[in-house]
């Protein structure tokens, strides 16, 4: 199952037949495994990894450090799940270290992200403080190096 997940993470566009061939398993078995993983929500979805600069995307991304007050019976879970449900939130992780949550947010511009932090995030009961770090440039995302050319970079051989 780990090999199947790794293949899908590298290229989610592989067909069931291609996956089966690479895994050395029958196609029906691989299709059943994928369906089972989707049903169990081990596979949450599929997406393209986009180089925002080359795609001409102008949105702004920010990583927000959030310090929380843990709830008596729920710890950080209830508040983290509430934060994760906001439409602007692209990722939300419980962290070790100097803050409790790392929240990845996207907006049309700096003001939209700032408004989200000041009006929605920081006003939630249990949020003690936030620190916002704006993304300036993407070098690598989801295992893919951004800005790389797929052209053959070997030197030409001359006789």
Secondary structure, DSSP 8 states (H G I E B T S, - for coil): -HHHHHHHHH-TT--HHHHHHHHTS-HHHHHHHHHHHHHTTSS--------HHHHT---EEEEEEEEE--BTTTBTHHHHHHHHTSTTEEEEEE-SSS-SEEEEEEESSHHHHHHIIIIIITTSTTEEEEEEEE----SEETTEETT---S--S-----
